Amino acid sequence: MTEYDVIIVGGRVAGAGTALLLARAGHRVLVVDRCRRGSDTLSTHALMRPAVLQLQRWGLLDAVAAVTPAQQRVVFHYGDDRVTLDVSRSLYAPRRTVLDPIIATAAERAGATFRYGVDVRALLRDGTDRVIGVRLRDDGGRIVDVRAPVTVGADGRRSLVARDAGAAVTRAGTGAGASLYGYWTGIQAAGFEWCFRPGRSSGLIPTNDGRVCVFASVPAARFTAELRHDVPRGLHRILAETSAAVAARVAGGTQVERVRAYPGTAAWLRRPWGPGWALVGDAGYFKDPTTAHGITDAVRDAELLATALDRGLRGVVPMVDALARYERVRDELSIPLFEITDALAGFGWDLAEAQRLHVAMSHELQREVDALAALPLPRSAEFASA
Ligand SMILES: Cc1cc2nc3c(=O)[nH]c(=O)nc-3n(C[C@H](O)[C@H](O)[C@H](O)COP(=O)(O)OP(=O)(O)OC[C@H]3O[C@@H](n4cnc5c(N)ncnc54)[C@H](O)[C@@H]3O)c2cc1C
């Protein structure tokens, strides 16, 4: 008998979300992360409708809304034209320093154990090649083996678990945009504002502490050729190219954090499970940030995976069937948006095509909301008997 039922590598949105639901269902969960609790990560943080729904279903939305401004409006700037959408449910963009600890704290309250400053070095396997745990370097520098029936890789884009497990790529994208972003105060934003001109995009995302995240995106090749050596100037240049009005508003504000850059990576879907292991979040499914949907995927798939593992661990269905269903449902919900995101990230669109892709994206978000709303609520009693 091992001390834990599930070891989760990575304690941010995907890992903490999976831990929360498994712990609520009564499973013994260990989460390890090499980072500091509450630290930031390279990511903007606009939440799409399904992510807000997930936080509400998990009982965490009030904690987010207590410190994060609610957005009632999304404004799309297509060249000089403007399309304004008033949303029926408020949207939020909590910093990762806010969101990730809220989910982790809830998971700890449900009984999960979190250990930070712990670096997983390798997967452990038995004689049949089944994954049976991890070899890690703990926060005191000791190398320790920890065993469990299931190891989950929620360890992000450069996932060691995916690599060590040999998770096959089942779909690969081609588009890759680079993103540059920083934080300003003293900027009026009408809500989430997204600006598009052929070959570039930019926008404003209001967030915690009166700050606004100002971002810009271009094809990865342009970033490498032109912008990477002076990222702050690159951000201002793309802002000015995309929307003079938004650039002027930013110029009137005060920059309060350095500008960061993400150079761009093409998307992938990986097979997210095998004997003794599973993947969730970016580790199993990554796509370009242009559709601001990675956190949404992470909290959606955390629930799909936790449900599968719960059913497998309790013996309701064989684990392989539970995990095969997880992959099927994840892919069914993901592939249309994977393709839309890839087309947007390729920057081959004109403004009419960008609008068409955004309308298609909106339909996909609604489909996702409907699918999530139909799942049994993950409160321990109902969830464990589902
Ligand atoms: C520039 C940019 C902008 C983005 N903007 C948005 C947005 O606006 N909205 C949105 O929804 N999504 C956005 N995304 C996507 C979003 O950031 C990711 O989808 C999300 O962070 C995935 O969460 P995760 O929990 O899977 O992985 P991560 O957040 O990457 O967390 C993985 C964790 O695993 C830990 N880890 C990794 N390896 C090990 C190891 N060997 N041992 C121990 N710990 C380990 C890391 O320390 C890390 O804390 C953006 C991404 C980028 C790059």
PDBQT file of the ligand as one rigid body, heavy atoms in Angstrom, charges set to zero:
ROOT
HETATM    1  C1  LIG A 401       2.454  34.391 -23.205  1.00  0.00    +0.000 C 
HETATM    2  C2  LIG A 401       1.308  33.525 -22.760  1.00  0.00    +0.000 A 
HETATM    3  C3  LIG A 401       0.077  34.119 -22.530  1.00  0.00    +0.000 A 
HETATM    4  C4  LIG A 401      -0.999  33.332 -22.117  1.00  0.00    +0.000 A 
HETATM    5  N1  LIG A 401      -2.199  33.925 -21.895  1.00  0.00    +0.000 NA
HETATM    6  C5  LIG A 401      -3.256  33.192 -21.494  1.00  0.00    +0.000 A 
HETATM    7  C6  LIG A 401      -4.514  33.809 -21.213  1.00  0.00    +0.000 A 
HETATM    8  O1  LIG A 401      -4.689  35.025 -21.299  1.00  0.00    +0.000 OA
HETATM    9  N2  LIG A 401      -5.539  33.000 -20.826  1.00  0.00    +0.000 N 
HETATM   10  C7  LIG A 401      -5.380  31.653 -20.703  1.00  0.00    +0.000 A 
HETATM   11  O2  LIG A 401      -6.355  30.957 -20.378  1.00  0.00    +0.000 OA
HETATM   12  N3  LIG A 401      -4.207  31.044 -20.958  1.00  0.00    +0.000 NA
HETATM   13  C8  LIG A 401      -3.144  31.779 -21.328  1.00  0.00    +0.000 A 
HETATM   14  N4  LIG A 401      -1.942  31.174 -21.577  1.00  0.00    +0.000 N 
HETATM   15  C9  LIG A 401      -1.837  29.707 -21.401  1.00  0.00    +0.000 C 
HETATM   16  C10 LIG A 401      -1.646  29.344 -19.947  1.00  0.00    +0.000 C 
HETATM   17  O3  LIG A 401      -0.555  30.045 -19.392  1.00  0.00    +0.000 OA
HETATM   18  C11 LIG A 401      -1.388  27.848 -19.796  1.00  0.00    +0.000 C 
HETATM   19  O4  LIG A 401      -2.306  27.128 -20.582  1.00  0.00    +0.000 OA
HETATM   20  C12 LIG A 401      -1.489  27.394 -18.342  1.00  0.00    +0.000 C 
HETATM   21  O5  LIG A 401      -0.482  27.998 -17.569  1.00  0.00    +0.000 OA
HETATM   22  C13 LIG A 401      -1.360  25.886 -18.227  1.00  0.00    +0.000 C 
HETATM   23  O6  LIG A 401      -1.395  25.554 -16.872  1.00  0.00    +0.000 OA
HETATM   24  P1  LIG A 401      -0.690  24.225 -16.356  1.00  0.00    +0.000 P 
HETATM   25  O7  LIG A 401      -1.094  24.097 -14.917  1.00  0.00    +0.000 OA
HETATM   26  O8  LIG A 401      -0.971  23.125 -17.297  1.00  0.00    +0.000 OA
HETATM   27  O9  LIG A 401       0.871  24.472 -16.484  1.00  0.00    +0.000 OA
HETATM   28  P2  LIG A 401       1.808  25.603 -15.895  1.00  0.00    +0.000 P 
HETATM   29  O10 LIG A 401       1.056  26.819 -15.523  1.00  0.00    +0.000 OA
HETATM   30  O11 LIG A 401       2.927  25.735 -16.869  1.00  0.00    +0.000 OA
HETATM   31  O12 LIG A 401       2.375  24.946 -14.548  1.00  0.00    +0.000 OA
HETATM   32  C14 LIG A 401       3.250  23.861 -14.585  1.00  0.00    +0.000 C 
HETATM   33  C15 LIG A 401       3.929  23.758 -13.235  1.00  0.00    +0.000 C 
HETATM   34  O13 LIG A 401       4.708  22.552 -13.236  1.00  0.00    +0.000 OA
HETATM   35  C16 LIG A 401       5.901  22.792 -12.533  1.00  0.00    +0.000 C 
HETATM   36  N5  LIG A 401       6.895  21.843 -12.998  1.00  0.00    +0.000 N 
HETATM   37  C17 LIG A 401       7.323  21.648 -14.274  1.00  0.00    +0.000 A 
HETATM   38  N6  LIG A 401       8.232  20.662 -14.317  1.00  0.00    +0.000 NA
HETATM   39  C18 LIG A 401       8.402  20.223 -13.052  1.00  0.00    +0.000 A 
HETATM   40  C19 LIG A 401       9.222  19.223 -12.451  1.00  0.00    +0.000 A 
HETATM   41  N7  LIG A 401      10.037  18.445 -13.191  1.00  0.00    +0.000 N 
HETATM   42  N8  LIG A 401       9.154  19.057 -11.126  1.00  0.00    +0.000 NA
HETATM   43  C20 LIG A 401       8.337  19.818 -10.360  1.00  0.00    +0.000 A 
HETATM   44  N9  LIG A 401       7.525  20.778 -10.882  1.00  0.00    +0.000 NA
HETATM   45  C21 LIG A 401       7.564  20.973 -12.204  1.00  0.00    +0.000 A 
HETATM   46  C22 LIG A 401       6.271  24.229 -12.863  1.00  0.00    +0.000 C 
HETATM   47  O14 LIG A 401       7.096  24.774 -11.828  1.00  0.00    +0.000 OA
HETATM   48  C23 LIG A 401       4.884  24.902 -12.944  1.00  0.00    +0.000 C 
HETATM   49  O15 LIG A 401       4.551  25.538 -11.730  1.00  0.00    +0.000 OA
HETATM   50  C24 LIG A 401      -0.845  31.928 -21.970  1.00  0.00    +0.000 A 
HETATM   51  C25 LIG A 401       0.396  31.336 -22.202  1.00  0.00    +0.000 A 
HETATM   52  C26 LIG A 401       1.466  32.131 -22.582  1.00  0.00    +0.000 A 
HETATM   53  C27 LIG A 401       2.801  31.470 -22.828  1.00  0.00    +0.000 C 
ENDROOT
TORSDOF 0
